[in-house]
Amino acid sequence: MVKKPAKTNAIREVEAAGVPFAYRTFETEGAPSGVEVADMLGEDPDRVFKTLVTTGKSGEHYVFMIPVAEELNLKKAAQAVGEKAVTMLPLRDLLPLTGYVHGGCSPVGMKQGFRTVIDETAQLFDAILYSGGRIGCQLETAPDDLARLIGAAYADLTA
């Protein structure tokens, strides 16, 4: 039986928007890697996406979603948002900026909306999984539903 997770901002926003979704929960200590999450859920790591927050040379923040086993290509990411360069947000800044902790950062329900780009491989799947806003909770939605909800674009983002 799937345990119903405590409602997070991400779950509330997905429900309020009427986006069809499922949630998947798992028990863990600490923040497992994305590949470990995919393994715990018995999922293809290409279908499970991690949420990465960056800072552009302009000082603007951007969110990128890529498959958990992949690495973000910073040059491709910068190009996707029209920046000269982007760098990963320091971990200590994640919670104050987004309202989420490392390992539980969802692209939905952040303290403020940031321009978001999803790796184009998401379009290969009927549904993708991503953090539901806390460690141990993943949401599963159609990638186009997610993109519409958060105003995301698609681009080639991986190394």
N, C-alpha and C positions, 0 to 999 in steps of 0.2 A: 504494500500500500504506500502511495506517495504521500509524504507528510506535507500538509499545507503550510507554506512558509508564512512568517510574519510579513505583513504588508510593508513594502518599501516604497519610496517615491517612484521607482521605476514601475513597479506593479500597479500602483495607483494611476499613473499616467497612461499606461497601456490599457488598463480597464476603462478609464474615462474616455479614451479616444475610440473605444469600441473595436480595437484591434484584436483579431483572434490570436490567442496565445496559449501556450502550455508552460508550466514551470516544472523544473526538475530540481530536486534537492539531493544533497549528499552530506554525510557527516565527515568532518575533517578537523584536524587540529592545525592551526596556523593557516597560511595562505598557500595552497598548493599551486604548482605551475599550471598553466593552461593545458599542457599535454597531460598532466596528471588528472586534471578535471575531466578531460575527454575520456581517458582510460577508466576513471571511476564510473562514468556514465555509460560506458560501452559505446562511445560515439567515435566516428571518424574525425581526427583532429582537423581536417580540412573544413569541417562543418561547424566547428566550435571557434568562436571569434573572441579575441581579447581586445580590450579598449585601452588605447594609449593616448595620453594627453601630452601635447607639445607646446612649445612657445616659439613663435616665429621671430625673425630678425626685427620685425616691426613692433614686437611686444604683444601681439595678439596671440590668443591661445586657440589651438586646434585639436580636434579629436580624430583619431584614426582607428579603424577597426580592421584587424587582419587575422587570418587563421592562427591558432595558438602555436603551431609548430614553426611558423615563419618569423622572419625578422623584418621590421619596418625599414625600408630603404629611405633614408632621410632626404636624399635628393629628389626622389620621385614624390615623396610627401610634400616637400616644399613646392615643387612644380604644380602639384594638384591644387594647391591653395594660392598660388601666385606669389609665393614668398621667395626671397633669395636663399634663405636657409631656415630650417627648423631644428630645434634641439628638444630632447626629452625633458619634461617637467621634472624638477627634483622631487623625489618621493615625499619629502617633508611638506611640500606645497600642495600635494594632491587633495588631502582632506579639506583644508581651508578653502581651496578653490572650487572643488566639485561637490563636497559633502559626502564623498565616498572614500573608503580605505583601499589600499593596495590589495588586489585579489577580489574586491567586491565593487569595482568601479563599473558602473553601467553607463552606456551612452544615453540612456533615458533617465530623466529626473535629476539631472545635475542642478546645482544651485542657480546656474544661469546657462543659457544655451550657447554652445560654441559651434562654429562651423565644423561639420563632421563629414569625413570621407570614408567610405566602406570599400575594402578591396573588392575589385570586380569579380573575383572568384565566388563571392557570395551568391551571385546570380545563377550559378550552376546548380543550386539547391532549391528545393521547394521551401525549406525552412532552415534557419541557422539558429545556433544557440549562442548566448552572450550573457554576461553577468546580470542578475536580477537585482543588484543593488546591495548585496551582502555576500560574504563568503558562504558558500554552501547552497547558493540558489542561482539557477540559470533559467533564463527565459528562452522560449523557442517561438519564433515568429517567421513569417515569410519575409525575406530580405526587402522586398519592395514595400511591404507594410511598414517595416522599421524605417526605411529611408523616407517614406512620406511623413511618418510621425515626427521624426527629428530633423527633417529637411536636409537629409544627407545626399551626397552625390557618390558615384562610383568611379574608381580609378585603379590603375595598376600601382600597387603600393609596396610590394615585397621585393626583397633582394634577389 
